[in-house]
Amino acid sequence: MLLYEELSNNILQAYFNVFKHLTTGLLESVYENALCIEFDEIGIPYERQKLS
């Protein structure tokens, strides 16, 4: 059992949606942007990559 099972499932669903539409071979930044859009749509809070 996962500690945050619902959140984990939502994150995985967002990942699979991005992969389904973009497949492979693009820049990391493209996937990052697409994943941020997915997170926004399903209401998952996030922070983009940042320096320490």
mmJSON file of the N, C-alpha and C atoms, coordinates in Angstrom:
{"data_MODEL":{"atom_site":{
"group_PDB":["ATOM","ATOM","ATOM","ATOM","ATOM","ATOM","ATOM","ATOM","ATOM","ATOM","ATOM","ATOM","ATOM","ATOM","ATOM","ATOM","ATOM","ATOM","ATOM","ATOM","ATOM","ATOM","ATOM","ATOM","ATOM","ATOM","ATOM","ATOM","ATOM","ATOM","ATOM","ATOM","ATOM","ATOM","ATOM","ATOM","ATOM","ATOM","ATOM","ATOM","ATOM","ATOM","ATOM","ATOM","ATOM","ATOM","ATOM","ATOM","ATOM","ATOM","ATOM","ATOM","ATOM","ATOM","ATOM","ATOM","ATOM","ATOM","ATOM","ATOM","ATOM","ATOM","ATOM","ATOM","ATOM","ATOM","ATOM","ATOM","ATOM","ATOM","ATOM","ATOM","ATOM","ATOM","ATOM","ATOM","ATOM","ATOM","ATOM","ATOM","ATOM","ATOM","ATOM","ATOM","ATOM","ATOM","ATOM","ATOM","ATOM","ATOM","ATOM","ATOM","ATOM","ATOM","ATOM","ATOM","ATOM","ATOM","ATOM","ATOM","ATOM","ATOM","ATOM","ATOM","ATOM","ATOM","ATOM","ATOM","ATOM","ATOM","ATOM","ATOM","ATOM","ATOM","ATOM","ATOM","ATOM","ATOM","ATOM","ATOM","ATOM","ATOM","ATOM","ATOM","ATOM","ATOM","ATOM","ATOM","ATOM","ATOM","ATOM","ATOM","ATOM","ATOM","ATOM","ATOM","ATOM","ATOM","ATOM","ATOM","ATOM","ATOM","ATOM","ATOM","ATOM","ATOM","ATOM","ATOM","ATOM","ATOM","ATOM","ATOM","ATOM","ATOM","ATOM","ATOM"],
"id":[1,2,3,4,5,6,7,8,9,10,11,12,13,14,15,16,17,18,19,20,21,22,23,24,25,26,27,28,29,30,31,32,33,34,35,36,37,38,39,40,41,42,43,44,45,46,47,48,49,50,51,52,53,54,55,56,57,58,59,60,61,62,63,64,65,66,67,68,69,70,71,72,73,74,75,76,77,78,79,80,81,82,83,84,85,86,87,88,89,90,91,92,93,94,95,96,97,98,99,100,101,102,103,104,105,106,107,108,109,110,111,112,113,114,115,116,117,118,119,120,121,122,123,124,125,126,127,128,129,130,131,132,133,134,135,136,137,138,139,140,141,142,143,144,145,146,147,148,149,150,151,152,153,154,155,156],
"type_symbol":["N","C","C","N","C","C","N","C","C","N","C","C","N","C","C","N","C","C","N","C","C","N","C","C","N","C","C","N","C","C","N","C","C","N","C","C","N","C","C","N","C","C","N","C","C","N","C","C","N","C","C","N","C","C","N","C","C","N","C","C","N","C","C","N","C","C","N","C","C","N","C","C","N","C","C","N","C","C","N","C","C","N","C","C","N","C","C","N","C","C","N","C","C","N","C","C","N","C","C","N","C","C","N","C","C","N","C","C","N","C","C","N","C","C","N","C","C","N","C","C","N","C","C","N","C","C","N","C","C","N","C","C","N","C","C","N","C","C","N","C","C","N","C","C","N","C","C","N","C","C","N","C","C","N","C","C"],
"label_atom_id":["N","CA","C","N","CA","C","N","CA","C","N","CA","C","N","CA","C","N","CA","C","N","CA","C","N","CA","C","N","CA","C","N","CA","C","N","CA","C","N","CA","C","N","CA","C","N","CA","C","N","CA","C","N","CA","C","N","CA","C","N","CA","C","N","CA","C","N","CA","C","N","CA","C","N","CA","C","N","CA","C","N","CA","C","N","CA","C","N","CA","C","N","CA","C","N","CA","C","N","CA","C","N","CA","C","N","CA","C","N","CA","C","N","CA","C","N","CA","C","N","CA","C","N","CA","C","N","CA","C","N","CA","C","N","CA","C","N","CA","C","N","CA","C","N","CA","C","N","CA","C","N","CA","C","N","CA","C","N","CA","C","N","CA","C","N","CA","C","N","CA","C","N","CA","C","N","CA","C","N","CA","C"],
"label_alt_id":[null,null,null,null,null,null,null,null,null,null,null,null,null,null,null,null,null,null,null,null,null,null,null,null,null,null,null,null,null,null,null,null,null,null,null,null,null,null,null,null,null,null,null,null,null,null,null,null,null,null,null,null,null,null,null,null,null,null,null,null,null,null,null,null,null,null,null,null,null,null,null,null,null,null,null,null,null,null,null,null,null,null,null,null,null,null,null,null,null,null,null,null,null,null,null,null,null,null,null,null,null,null,null,null,null,null,null,null,null,null,null,null,null,null,null,null,null,null,null,null,null,null,null,null,null,null,null,null,null,null,null,null,null,null,null,null,null,null,null,null,null,null,null,null,null,null,null,null,null,null,null,null,null,null,null,null],
"label_comp_id":["MET","MET","MET","LEU","LEU","LEU","LEU","LEU","LEU","TYR","TYR","TYR","GLU","GLU","GLU","GLU","GLU","GLU","LEU","LEU","LEU","SER","SER","SER","ASN","ASN","ASN","ASN","ASN","ASN","ILE","ILE","ILE","LEU","LEU","LEU","GLN","GLN","GLN","ALA","ALA","ALA","TYR","TYR","TYR","PHE","PHE","PHE","ASN","ASN","ASN","VAL","VAL","VAL","PHE","PHE","PHE","LYS","LYS","LYS","HIS","HIS","HIS","LEU","LEU","LEU","THR","THR","THR","THR","THR","THR","GLY","GLY","GLY","LEU","LEU","LEU","LEU","LEU","LEU","GLU","GLU","GLU","SER","SER","SER","VAL","VAL","VAL","TYR","TYR","TYR","GLU","GLU","GLU","ASN","ASN","ASN","ALA","ALA","ALA","LEU","LEU","LEU","CYS","CYS","CYS","ILE","ILE","ILE","GLU","GLU","GLU","PHE","PHE","PHE","ASP","ASP","ASP","GLU","GLU","GLU","ILE","ILE","ILE","GLY","GLY","GLY","ILE","ILE","ILE","PRO","PRO","PRO","TYR","TYR","TYR","GLU","GLU","GLU","ARG","ARG","ARG","GLN","GLN","GLN","LYS","LYS","LYS","LEU","LEU","LEU","SER","SER","SER"],
"label_asym_id":["A","A","A","A","A","A","A","A","A","A","A","A","A","A","A","A","A","A","A","A","A","A","A","A","A","A","A","A","A","A","A","A","A","A","A","A","A","A","A","A","A","A","A","A","A","A","A","A","A","A","A","A","A","A","A","A","A","A","A","A","A","A","A","A","A","A","A","A","A","A","A","A","A","A","A","A","A","A","A","A","A","A","A","A","A","A","A","A","A","A","A","A","A","A","A","A","A","A","A","A","A","A","A","A","A","A","A","A","A","A","A","A","A","A","A","A","A","A","A","A","A","A","A","A","A","A","A","A","A","A","A","A","A","A","A","A","A","A","A","A","A","A","A","A","A","A","A","A","A","A","A","A","A","A","A","A"],
"label_entity_id":["1","1","1","1","1","1","1","1","1","1","1","1","1","1","1","1","1","1","1","1","1","1","1","1","1","1","1","1","1","1","1","1","1","1","1","1","1","1","1","1","1","1","1","1","1","1","1","1","1","1","1","1","1","1","1","1","1","1","1","1","1","1","1","1","1","1","1","1","1","1","1","1","1","1","1","1","1","1","1","1","1","1","1","1","1","1","1","1","1","1","1","1","1","1","1","1","1","1","1","1","1","1","1","1","1","1","1","1","1","1","1","1","1","1","1","1","1","1","1","1","1","1","1","1","1","1","1","1","1","1","1","1","1","1","1","1","1","1","1","1","1","1","1","1","1","1","1","1","1","1","1","1","1","1","1","1"],
"label_seq_id":[1,1,1,2,2,2,3,3,3,4,4,4,5,5,5,6,6,6,7,7,7,8,8,8,9,9,9,10,10,10,11,11,11,12,12,12,13,13,13,14,14,14,15,15,15,16,16,16,17,17,17,18,18,18,19,19,19,20,20,20,21,21,21,22,22,22,23,23,23,24,24,24,25,25,25,26,26,26,27,27,27,28,28,28,29,29,29,30,30,30,31,31,31,32,32,32,33,33,33,34,34,34,35,35,35,36,36,36,37,37,37,38,38,38,39,39,39,40,40,40,41,41,41,42,42,42,43,43,43,44,44,44,45,45,45,46,46,46,47,47,47,48,48,48,49,49,49,50,50,50,51,51,51,52,52,52],
"pdbx_PDB_ins_code":[null,null,null,null,null,null,null,null,null,null,null,null,null,null,null,null,null,null,null,null,null,null,null,null,null,null,null,null,null,null,null,null,null,null,null,null,null,null,null,null,null,null,null,null,null,null,null,null,null,null,null,null,null,null,null,null,null,null,null,null,null,null,null,null,null,null,null,null,null,null,null,null,null,null,null,null,null,null,null,null,null,null,null,null,null,null,null,null,null,null,null,null,null,null,null,null,null,null,null,null,null,null,null,null,null,null,null,null,null,null,null,null,null,null,null,null,null,null,null,null,null,null,null,null,null,null,null,null,null,null,null,null,null,null,null,null,null,null,null,null,null,null,null,null,null,null,null,null,null,null,null,null,null,null,null,null],
"Cartn_x":[0.843,0.0,0.892,0.553,1.309,0.841,1.751,1.411,0.426,0.674,-0.199,-0.7,-1.509,-1.927,-2.684,-3.633,-4.415,-3.522,-2.658,-1.742,-0.802,-0.267,0.63,-0.066,-1.3,-2.057,-2.308,-2.607,-2.838,-1.565,-0.436,0.84,1.152,0.951,1.193,0.26,-0.994,-1.94,-1.496,-1.026,-0.522,0.669,1.581,2.747,2.308,1.393,0.957,0.228,-0.519,-1.172,-0.142,0.899,1.962,2.647,3.01,3.718,2.859,1.558,0.644,0.59,0.627,0.505,1.842,2.93,4.213,5.186,4.977,5.876,7.308,8.306,9.701,10.443,11.645,12.541,12.532,11.807,11.758,12.681,12.882,13.698,12.998,13.797,13.253,12.307,12.639,11.814,10.402,10.267,8.946,8.103,8.7,7.981,7.649,8.578,8.343,7.158,7.132,6.019,4.691,4.699,3.474,3.0,3.923,3.55,2.998,3.554,3.026,1.599,1.334,-0.032,-0.972,-0.555,-1.375,-1.624,-0.571,-0.73,-1.709,-1.612,-2.544,-3.982,-4.186,-5.537,-6.17,-5.355,-5.94,-5.713,-5.105,-4.996,-3.89,-2.816,-1.679,-0.705,-0.438,0.53,1.953,2.794,4.165,5.041,6.33,7.322,8.217,8.491,9.418,10.821,11.713,13.094,13.639,14.338,14.945,16.3,17.149,18.481,18.394,19.281,19.282,19.593],
"Cartn_y":[-1.174,0.0,1.243,2.178,3.423,4.413,5.255,6.267,7.283,7.722,8.677,8.036,7.02,6.21,7.027,7.849,8.627,9.619,10.318,11.261,10.531,9.408,8.621,8.176,7.729,7.305,8.475,9.643,10.824,11.245,11.181,11.525,10.548,9.268,8.274,8.473,8.793,9.041,10.232,11.277,12.449,12.055,11.281,10.819,10.023,9.079,8.251,9.079,10.088,10.967,11.708,12.208,12.903,11.938,10.772,9.809,9.365,9.17,8.724,9.741,11.015,12.044,12.448,12.334,12.82,11.71,10.514,9.367,9.736,9.348,9.556,10.446,10.874,11.561,13.076,13.65,15.101,15.574,16.869,17.434,17.277,17.178,17.053,18.209,19.396,20.566,20.436,19.753,19.538,18.662,17.59,16.699,17.421,18.227,18.981,19.927,20.657,21.575,20.834,19.723,18.939,18.384,17.92,17.384,18.482,19.678,20.804,21.13,21.061,21.288,20.235,18.986,17.906,18.123,18.472,18.725,19.863,20.925,22.048,21.595,20.782,20.343,19.474,18.669,17.793,18.302,19.475,20.122,19.613,19.12,18.675,19.843,20.279,21.356,20.849,21.719,21.331,22.568,22.343,23.383,22.887,23.761,23.387,23.244,22.716,22.545,23.883,23.814,25.044,24.723,25.705,25.527,25.586,24.915,24.872,26.196],
"Cartn_z":[0.0,0.0,0.0,-0.85,-0.946,0.106,0.563,1.55,0.979,-0.248,-0.931,-2.222,-2.075,-3.218,-4.272,-3.87,-4.832,-5.585,-4.87,-5.499,-6.455,-6.019,-6.869,-8.145,-8.023,-9.205,-10.149,-9.599,-10.434,-11.164,-10.483,-11.113,-12.241,-11.997,-13.042,-14.228,-13.951,-15.043,-15.884,-15.227,-15.954,-16.826,-16.278,-17.04,-18.269,-18.085,-19.205,-20.267,-19.853,-20.822,-21.668,-21.02,-21.749,-22.709,-22.232,-23.073,-24.252,-24.007,-25.058,-26.206,-25.872,-26.9,-27.524,-26.788,-27.295,-27.682,-27.191,-27.372,-26.98,-27.78,-27.378,-28.362,-27.97,-28.872,-28.798,-27.861,-27.741,-26.62,-26.554,-25.486,-24.136,-23.087,-21.732,-21.404,-21.866,-21.556,-22.135,-23.255,-23.857,-22.943,-22.439,-21.523,-20.215,-19.726,-18.499,-18.67,-19.772,-20.031,-20.132,-20.841,-21.0,-19.661,-18.843,-17.541,-16.638,-16.716,-15.943,-16.36,-17.648,-18.129,-17.557,-17.588,-17.032,-15.536,-14.803,-13.37,-13.116,-13.906,-13.761,-13.984,-15.0,-15.35,-14.271,-13.588,-12.57,-11.152,-11.029,-9.729,-8.823,-9.396,-8.591,-8.447,-7.22,-7.046,-7.323,-7.865,-8.204,-8.249,-8.254,-8.491,-9.596,-10.546,-11.621,-11.061,-11.87,-11.434,-10.938,-9.838,-9.327,-8.726,-8.686,-8.113,-6.614,-5.952,-4.483,-3.873],
"occupancy":[1.0,1.0,1.0,1.0,1.0,1.0,1.0,1.0,1.0,1.0,1.0,1.0,1.0,1.0,1.0,1.0,1.0,1.0,1.0,1.0,1.0,1.0,1.0,1.0,1.0,1.0,1.0,1.0,1.0,1.0,1.0,1.0,1.0,1.0,1.0,1.0,1.0,1.0,1.0,1.0,1.0,1.0,1.0,1.0,1.0,1.0,1.0,1.0,1.0,1.0,1.0,1.0,1.0,1.0,1.0,1.0,1.0,1.0,1.0,1.0,1.0,1.0,1.0,1.0,1.0,1.0,1.0,1.0,1.0,1.0,1.0,1.0,1.0,1.0,1.0,1.0,1.0,1.0,1.0,1.0,1.0,1.0,1.0,1.0,1.0,1.0,1.0,1.0,1.0,1.0,1.0,1.0,1.0,1.0,1.0,1.0,1.0,1.0,1.0,1.0,1.0,1.0,1.0,1.0,1.0,1.0,1.0,1.0,1.0,1.0,1.0,1.0,1.0,1.0,1.0,1.0,1.0,1.0,1.0,1.0,1.0,1.0,1.0,1.0,1.0,1.0,1.0,1.0,1.0,1.0,1.0,1.0,1.0,1.0,1.0,1.0,1.0,1.0,1.0,1.0,1.0,1.0,1.0,1.0,1.0,1.0,1.0,1.0,1.0,1.0,1.0,1.0,1.0,1.0,1.0,1.0],
"B_iso_or_equiv":[0.0,0.0,0.0,0.0,0.0,0.0,0.0,0.0,0.0,0.0,0.0,0.0,0.0,0.0,0.0,0.0,0.0,0.0,0.0,0.0,0.0,0.0,0.0,0.0,0.0,0.0,0.0,0.0,0.0,0.0,0.0,0.0,0.0,0.0,0.0,0.0,0.0,0.0,0.0,0.0,0.0,0.0,0.0,0.0,0.0,0.0,0.0,0.0,0.0,0.0,0.0,0.0,0.0,0.0,0.0,0.0,0.0,0.0,0.0,0.0,0.0,0.0,0.0,0.0,0.0,0.0,0.0,0.0,0.0,0.0,0.0,0.0,0.0,0.0,0.0,0.0,0.0,0.0,0.0,0.0,0.0,0.0,0.0,0.0,0.0,0.0,0.0,0.0,0.0,0.0,0.0,0.0,0.0,0.0,0.0,0.0,0.0,0.0,0.0,0.0,0.0,0.0,0.0,0.0,0.0,0.0,0.0,0.0,0.0,0.0,0.0,0.0,0.0,0.0,0.0,0.0,0.0,0.0,0.0,0.0,0.0,0.0,0.0,0.0,0.0,0.0,0.0,0.0,0.0,0.0,0.0,0.0,0.0,0.0,0.0,0.0,0.0,0.0,0.0,0.0,0.0,0.0,0.0,0.0,0.0,0.0,0.0,0.0,0.0,0.0,0.0,0.0,0.0,0.0,0.0,0.0],
"pdbx_formal_charge":[null,null,null,null,null,null,null,null,null,null,null,null,null,null,null,null,null,null,null,null,null,null,null,null,null,null,null,null,null,null,null,null,null,null,null,null,null,null,null,null,null,null,null,null,null,null,null,null,null,null,null,null,null,null,null,null,null,null,null,null,null,null,null,null,null,null,null,null,null,null,null,null,null,null,null,null,null,null,null,null,null,null,null,null,null,null,null,null,null,null,null,null,null,null,null,null,null,null,null,null,null,null,null,null,null,null,null,null,null,null,null,null,null,null,null,null,null,null,null,null,null,null,null,null,null,null,null,null,null,null,null,null,null,null,null,null,null,null,null,null,null,null,null,null,null,null,null,null,null,null,null,null,null,null,null,null],
"auth_seq_id":[1,1,1,2,2,2,3,3,3,4,4,4,5,5,5,6,6,6,7,7,7,8,8,8,9,9,9,10,10,10,11,11,11,12,12,12,13,13,13,14,14,14,15,15,15,16,16,16,17,17,17,18,18,18,19,19,19,20,20,20,21,21,21,22,22,22,23,23,23,24,24,24,25,25,25,26,26,26,27,27,27,28,28,28,29,29,29,30,30,30,31,31,31,32,32,32,33,33,33,34,34,34,35,35,35,36,36,36,37,37,37,38,38,38,39,39,39,40,40,40,41,41,41,42,42,42,43,43,43,44,44,44,45,45,45,46,46,46,47,47,47,48,48,48,49,49,49,50,50,50,51,51,51,52,52,52],
"auth_comp_id":["MET","MET","MET","LEU","LEU","LEU","LEU","LEU","LEU","TYR","TYR","TYR","GLU","GLU","GLU","GLU","GLU","GLU","LEU","LEU","LEU","SER","SER","SER","ASN","ASN","ASN","ASN","ASN","ASN","ILE","ILE","ILE","LEU","LEU","LEU","GLN","GLN","GLN","ALA","ALA","ALA","TYR","TYR","TYR","PHE","PHE","PHE","ASN","ASN","ASN","VAL","VAL","VAL","PHE","PHE","PHE","LYS","LYS","LYS","HIS","HIS","HIS","LEU","LEU","LEU","THR","THR","THR","THR","THR","THR","GLY","GLY","GLY","LEU","LEU","LEU","LEU","LEU","LEU","GLU","GLU","GLU","SER","SER","SER","VAL","VAL","VAL","TYR","TYR","TYR","GLU","GLU","GLU","ASN","ASN","ASN","ALA","ALA","ALA","LEU","LEU","LEU","CYS","CYS","CYS","ILE","ILE","ILE","GLU","GLU","GLU","PHE","PHE","PHE","ASP","ASP","ASP","GLU","GLU","GLU","ILE","ILE","ILE","GLY","GLY","GLY","ILE","ILE","ILE","PRO","PRO","PRO","TYR","TYR","TYR","GLU","GLU","GLU","ARG","ARG","ARG","GLN","GLN","GLN","LYS","LYS","LYS","LEU","LEU","LEU","SER","SER","SER"],
"auth_asym_id":["A","A","A","A","A","A","A","A","A","A","A","A","A","A","A","A","A","A","A","A","A","A","A","A","A","A","A","A","A","A","A","A","A","A","A","A","A","A","A","A","A","A","A","A","A","A","A","A","A","A","A","A","A","A","A","A","A","A","A","A","A","A","A","A","A","A","A","A","A","A","A","A","A","A","A","A","A","A","A","A","A","A","A","A","A","A","A","A","A","A","A","A","A","A","A","A","A","A","A","A","A","A","A","A","A","A","A","A","A","A","A","A","A","A","A","A","A","A","A","A","A","A","A","A","A","A","A","A","A","A","A","A","A","A","A","A","A","A","A","A","A","A","A","A","A","A","A","A","A","A","A","A","A","A","A","A"],
"auth_atom_id":["N","CA","C","N","CA","C","N","CA","C","N","CA","C","N","CA","C","N","CA","C","N","CA","C","N","CA","C","N","CA","C","N","CA","C","N","CA","C","N","CA","C","N","CA","C","N","CA","C","N","CA","C","N","CA","C","N","CA","C","N","CA","C","N","CA","C","N","CA","C","N","CA","C","N","CA","C","N","CA","C","N","CA","C","N","CA","C","N","CA","C","N","CA","C","N","CA","C","N","CA","C","N","CA","C","N","CA","C","N","CA","C","N","CA","C","N","CA","C","N","CA","C","N","CA","C","N","CA","C","N","CA","C","N","CA","C","N","CA","C","N","CA","C","N","CA","C","N","CA","C","N","CA","C","N","CA","C","N","CA","C","N","CA","C","N","CA","C","N","CA","C","N","CA","C","N","CA","C","N","CA","C"],
"pdbx_PDB_model_num":[1,1,1,1,1,1,1,1,1,1,1,1,1,1,1,1,1,1,1,1,1,1,1,1,1,1,1,1,1,1,1,1,1,1,1,1,1,1,1,1,1,1,1,1,1,1,1,1,1,1,1,1,1,1,1,1,1,1,1,1,1,1,1,1,1,1,1,1,1,1,1,1,1,1,1,1,1,1,1,1,1,1,1,1,1,1,1,1,1,1,1,1,1,1,1,1,1,1,1,1,1,1,1,1,1,1,1,1,1,1,1,1,1,1,1,1,1,1,1,1,1,1,1,1,1,1,1,1,1,1,1,1,1,1,1,1,1,1,1,1,1,1,1,1,1,1,1,1,1,1,1,1,1,1,1,1]
}}}
